[in-house]
């Protein structure tokens, strides 16, 4: 199988590729913040369940813990999707012999 020739990218195309990677990485950082928020909700909910007496506080604590789990699950799902996109972009960058990333 013959080797494919790699065409030279214009500065505009390189800039577009890098800005796409930068956007994905910023979304990844946002998902980290969502994960922290989900963990905080779970922690507060579990503390309420453990240390505050009363059925209404138990229900509130359980609801907070469940909501935190939901936020954590959703953010992790998105995070891994963004990681996959970054790997795909970096593969393209290596194929084009751009010395960026990593």
MDAnalysis code that builds the backbone (N, CA, C; Angstrom):
import MDAnalysis as mda
import numpy as np

u = mda.Universe.empty(306, n_residues=102, atom_resindex=np.repeat(np.arange(102), 3), trajectory=True)
u.add_TopologyAttr("name", ["N", "CA", "C"] * 102)
u.add_TopologyAttr("resid", np.arange(1, 103))
u.add_TopologyAttr("resname", ["UNK", "UNK", "UNK", "UNK", "UNK", "UNK", "UNK", "UNK", "UNK", "UNK", "UNK", "UNK", "UNK", "UNK", "UNK", "UNK", "UNK", "UNK", "UNK", "UNK", "UNK", "UNK", "UNK", "UNK", "UNK", "UNK", "UNK", "UNK", "UNK", "UNK", "UNK", "UNK", "UNK", "UNK", "UNK", "UNK", "UNK", "UNK", "UNK", "UNK", "UNK", "UNK", "UNK", "UNK", "UNK", "UNK", "UNK", "UNK", "UNK", "UNK", "UNK", "UNK", "UNK", "UNK", "UNK", "UNK", "UNK", "UNK", "UNK", "UNK", "UNK", "UNK", "UNK", "UNK", "UNK", "UNK", "UNK", "UNK", "UNK", "UNK", "UNK", "UNK", "UNK", "UNK", "UNK", "UNK", "UNK", "UNK", "UNK", "UNK", "UNK", "UNK", "UNK", "UNK", "UNK", "UNK", "UNK", "UNK", "UNK", "UNK", "UNK", "UNK", "UNK", "UNK", "UNK", "UNK", "UNK", "UNK", "UNK", "UNK", "UNK", "UNK"])
u.atoms.positions = np.array([
    [0.843, -1.173, 0.000],
    [0.000, 0.000, 0.000],
    [0.890, 1.239, 0.000],
    [0.726, 2.131, -0.960],
    [1.585, 3.313, -1.027],
    [1.274, 4.289, 0.102],
    [2.317, 4.997, 0.519],
    [2.152, 5.998, 1.560],
    [1.400, 7.187, 1.011],
    [0.486, 7.680, 1.809],
    [-0.261, 8.862, 1.397],
    [0.572, 10.106, 1.628],
    [0.483, 11.022, 0.713],
    [1.177, 12.287, 0.896],
    [0.390, 13.150, 1.872],
    [1.109, 13.821, 2.728],
    [0.484, 14.711, 3.693],
    [0.561, 16.124, 3.134],
    [-0.601, 16.701, 2.936],
    [-0.590, 18.050, 2.389],
    [-0.284, 19.057, 3.482],
    [0.298, 20.149, 3.089],
    [0.662, 21.191, 4.032],
    [-0.581, 22.012, 4.369],
    [-0.786, 22.229, 5.655],
    [-1.942, 22.992, 6.099],
    [-1.649, 24.480, 6.054],
    [-2.690, 25.246, 5.819],
    [-2.545, 26.699, 5.886],
    [-2.561, 27.115, 7.348],
    [-2.117, 28.344, 7.603],
    [-2.123, 28.849, 8.978],
    [-3.538, 28.899, 9.536],
    [-4.493, 29.196, 8.675],
    [-5.886, 29.268, 9.109],
    [-6.394, 27.880, 9.523],
    [-6.038, 26.848, 8.781],
    [-6.461, 25.493, 9.119],
    [-5.805, 25.009, 10.413],
    [-4.542, 25.333, 10.596],
    [-3.853, 24.972, 11.840],
    [-4.496, 25.701, 13.014],
    [-4.785, 26.980, 12.819],
    [-5.448, 27.757, 13.875],
    [-6.809, 27.191, 14.228],
    [-7.547, 26.754, 13.222],
    [-8.860, 26.155, 13.458],
    [-8.736, 24.847, 14.234],
    [-7.765, 24.032, 13.883],
    [-7.534, 22.768, 14.579],
    [-7.167, 23.017, 16.043],
    [-6.297, 23.982, 16.274],
    [-5.873, 24.280, 17.639],
    [-6.993, 24.911, 18.459],
    [-7.800, 25.753, 17.830],
    [-8.903, 26.363, 18.578],
    [-9.964, 25.326, 18.925],
    [-10.157, 24.333, 18.060],
    [-11.089, 23.250, 18.383],
    [-10.584, 22.458, 19.585],
    [-9.282, 22.184, 19.607],
    [-8.707, 21.465, 20.750],
    [-8.834, 22.293, 22.029],
    [-8.598, 23.582, 21.926],
    [-8.697, 24.452, 23.095],
    [-10.131, 24.485, 23.633],
    [-11.101, 24.513, 22.751],
    [-12.500, 24.505, 23.164],
    [-12.849, 23.215, 23.880],
    [-12.398, 22.097, 23.332],
    [-12.689, 20.808, 23.962],
    [-12.025, 20.714, 25.331],
    [-10.801, 21.209, 25.444],
    [-10.109, 21.166, 26.736],
    [-10.795, 22.056, 27.771],
    [-11.343, 23.192, 27.348],
    [-12.058, 24.046, 28.303],
    [-13.354, 23.372, 28.753],
    [-14.012, 22.659, 27.849],
    [-15.208, 21.912, 28.246],
    [-14.847, 20.799, 29.220],
    [-13.688, 20.205, 29.021],
    [-13.219, 19.162, 29.927],
    [-13.002, 19.732, 31.333],
    [-12.423, 20.922, 31.411],
    [-12.237, 21.565, 32.722],
    [-13.580, 21.866, 33.370],
    [-14.562, 22.258, 32.570],
    [-15.892, 22.515, 33.102],
    [-16.485, 21.238, 33.686],
    [-16.267, 20.108, 33.029],
    [-16.779, 18.838, 33.538],
    [-16.093, 18.462, 34.855],
    [-14.818, 18.850, 35.013],
    [-14.142, 18.637, 36.301],
    [-14.876, 19.414, 37.395],
    [-15.265, 20.635, 37.096],
    [-15.997, 21.440, 38.082],
    [-17.345, 20.813, 38.406],
    [-18.030, 20.295, 37.392],
    [-19.303, 19.616, 37.630],
    [-19.098, 18.394, 38.518],
    [-18.006, 17.668, 38.293],
    [-17.724, 16.502, 39.135],
    [-17.532, 16.916, 40.587],
    [-16.816, 18.003, 40.800],
    [-16.605, 18.492, 42.158],
    [-17.932, 18.894, 42.799],
    [-18.795, 19.520, 42.019],
    [-20.097, 19.918, 42.539],
    [-20.921, 18.692, 42.908],
    [-20.918, 17.681, 42.050],
    [-21.648, 16.449, 42.351],
    [-21.142, 15.777, 43.609],
    [-19.821, 15.734, 43.767],
    [-19.251, 15.139, 44.981],
    [-19.617, 15.944, 46.219],
    [-19.667, 17.266, 46.091],
    [-20.041, 18.112, 47.228],
    [-21.497, 17.849, 47.624],
    [-22.402, 17.760, 46.640],
    [-23.796, 17.451, 46.949],
    [-23.912, 16.097, 47.650],
    [-23.191, 15.117, 47.143],
    [-23.236, 13.793, 47.758],
    [-22.721, 13.830, 49.194],
    [-21.627, 14.550, 49.403],
    [-21.048, 14.639, 50.740],
    [-21.970, 15.326, 51.726],
    [-22.580, 16.431, 51.319],
    [-23.499, 17.143, 52.205],
    [-24.714, 16.272, 52.510],
    [-25.219, 15.613, 51.479],
    [-26.370, 14.732, 51.690],
    [-26.065, 13.616, 52.668],
    [-24.913, 12.995, 52.526],
    [-24.546, 11.912, 53.437],
    [-24.309, 12.417, 54.854],
    [-23.749, 13.611, 54.988],
    [-23.564, 14.190, 56.327],
    [-24.904, 14.458, 56.989],
    [-25.855, 14.975, 56.231],
    [-27.185, 15.234, 56.789],
    [-27.830, 13.930, 57.241],
    [-27.740, 12.898, 56.410],
    [-28.336, 11.609, 56.768],
    [-27.698, 11.051, 58.042],
    [-26.399, 11.189, 58.156],
    [-25.692, 10.570, 59.284],
    [-25.860, 11.347, 60.596],
    [-25.811, 12.681, 60.542],
    [-25.714, 13.447, 61.791],
    [-26.951, 14.240, 62.175],
    [-27.929, 14.380, 61.301],
    [-29.119, 15.164, 61.649],
    [-30.295, 14.206, 61.772],
    [-31.031, 14.329, 62.863],
    [-32.151, 13.417, 63.108],
    [-33.443, 13.996, 62.552],
    [-34.347, 13.110, 62.208],
    [-35.655, 13.515, 61.680],
    [-35.849, 12.963, 60.288],
    [-37.058, 12.518, 60.037],
    [-37.344, 11.887, 58.759],
    [-37.210, 12.869, 57.597],
    [-37.616, 14.124, 57.811],
    [-37.518, 15.104, 56.716],
    [-36.061, 15.385, 56.348],
    [-35.171, 15.375, 57.330],
    [-33.753, 15.596, 57.040],
    [-33.127, 14.361, 56.375],
    [-33.612, 13.193, 56.745],
    [-33.136, 11.971, 56.096],
    [-33.522, 11.975, 54.623],
    [-34.763, 12.371, 54.343],
    [-35.225, 12.455, 52.950],
    [-34.440, 13.514, 52.192],
    [-34.223, 14.679, 52.833],
    [-33.446, 15.749, 52.200],
    [-32.026, 15.282, 51.905],
    [-31.392, 14.627, 52.867],
    [-30.028, 14.140, 52.679],
    [-29.937, 13.109, 51.574],
    [-30.905, 12.201, 51.542],
    [-30.911, 11.183, 50.491],
    [-31.123, 11.821, 49.121],
    [-32.006, 12.820, 49.057],
    [-32.251, 13.509, 47.785],
    [-30.992, 14.238, 47.308],
    [-30.298, 14.896, 48.227],
    [-29.053, 15.581, 47.853],
    [-27.992, 14.591, 47.380],
    [-27.881, 13.461, 48.062],
    [-26.896, 12.457, 47.663],
    [-27.237, 11.883, 46.287],
    [-28.509, 11.617, 46.047],
    [-28.917, 11.101, 44.734],
    [-28.689, 12.138, 43.628],
    [-29.025, 13.396, 43.919],
    [-28.803, 14.446, 42.932],
    [-27.317, 14.597, 42.634],
    [-26.481, 14.531, 43.674],
    [-25.044, 14.593, 43.476],
    [-24.534, 13.449, 42.628],
    [-25.085, 12.252, 42.854],
    [-24.702, 11.100, 42.028],
    [-25.099, 11.285, 40.578],
    [-26.272, 11.868, 40.369],
    [-26.744, 12.137, 39.007],
    [-25.830, 13.143, 38.296],
    [-25.470, 14.216, 38.988],
    [-24.567, 15.225, 38.408],
    [-23.204, 14.611, 38.127],
    [-22.701, 13.823, 39.048],
    [-21.404, 13.174, 38.877],
    [-21.417, 12.220, 37.685],
    [-22.461, 11.415, 37.565],
    [-22.563, 10.473, 36.448],
    [-22.608, 11.209, 35.106],
    [-23.430, 12.242, 35.019],
    [-23.542, 12.993, 33.766],
    [-22.244, 13.680, 33.376],
    [-21.572, 14.250, 34.358],
    [-20.319, 14.946, 34.047],
    [-19.216, 13.968, 33.662],
    [-19.187, 12.793, 34.277],
    [-18.172, 11.805, 33.907],
    [-18.415, 11.286, 32.495],
    [-19.670, 11.100, 32.154],
    [-20.016, 10.642, 30.814],
    [-19.542, 11.650, 29.765],
    [-19.811, 12.916, 30.009],
    [-19.351, 13.960, 29.085],
    [-17.838, 14.066, 29.070],
    [-17.213, 13.979, 30.252],
    [-15.763, 14.088, 30.354],
    [-15.074, 13.049, 29.479],
    [-15.528, 11.801, 29.560],
    [-14.898, 10.752, 28.764],
    [-15.144, 10.952, 27.270],
    [-16.285, 11.526, 26.907],
    [-16.536, 11.832, 25.503],
    [-15.567, 12.919, 25.018],
    [-15.305, 13.922, 25.857],
    [-14.346, 14.971, 25.481],
    [-12.928, 14.423, 25.405],
    [-12.570, 13.509, 26.319],
    [-11.236, 12.899, 26.263],
    [-11.049, 12.157, 24.939],
    [-12.090, 11.464, 24.501],
    [-12.029, 10.742, 23.235],
    [-11.824, 11.716, 22.075],
    [-12.491, 12.866, 22.119],
    [-12.329, 13.878, 21.067],
    [-10.916, 14.437, 21.043],
    [-10.350, 14.663, 22.220],
    [-8.979, 15.186, 22.285],
    [-7.993, 14.172, 21.725],
    [-8.176, 12.894, 22.052],
    [-7.293, 11.866, 21.499],
    [-7.388, 11.829, 19.972],
    [-8.597, 11.984, 19.453],
    [-8.785, 11.989, 17.997],
    [-8.074, 13.188, 17.368],
    [-8.208, 14.369, 17.982],
    [-7.535, 15.555, 17.446],
    [-6.018, 15.429, 17.510],
    [-5.515, 14.899, 18.604],
    [-4.057, 14.760, 18.731],
    [-3.515, 13.739, 17.746],
    [-4.304, 12.735, 17.436],
    [-3.905, 11.763, 16.420],
    [-3.785, 12.458, 15.064],
    [-4.725, 13.324, 14.748],
    [-4.663, 14.099, 13.499],
    [-3.442, 15.004, 13.500],
    [-3.174, 15.645, 14.644],
    [-2.016, 16.534, 14.739],
    [-0.712, 15.772, 14.524],
    [-0.604, 14.582, 15.097],
    [0.608, 13.782, 14.894],
    [0.739, 13.357, 13.436],
    [-0.386, 12.993, 12.831],
    [-0.363, 12.577, 11.431],
    [0.074, 13.727, 10.528],
    [-0.285, 14.952, 10.906],
    [0.094, 16.132, 10.132],
    [1.446, 16.685, 10.555],
    [2.075, 15.989, 11.489],
    [3.412, 16.349, 12.007],
    [3.436, 17.733, 12.660],
    [2.355, 18.056, 13.370],
    [2.331, 19.283, 14.156],
    [2.897, 18.959, 15.532],
    [3.738, 19.793, 16.025],
    [4.381, 19.549, 17.316],
    [3.620, 20.308, 18.405],
    [2.365, 19.905, 18.633],
    [1.544, 20.534, 19.676],
    [0.900, 19.438, 20.500],
    [0.286, 19.835, 21.590],
    [-0.381, 18.864, 22.453],
    [0.593, 18.191, 23.386],
    [0.168, 17.069, 23.908],
    [0.926, 16.243, 24.848],
    [1.341, 17.082, 25.968],
])
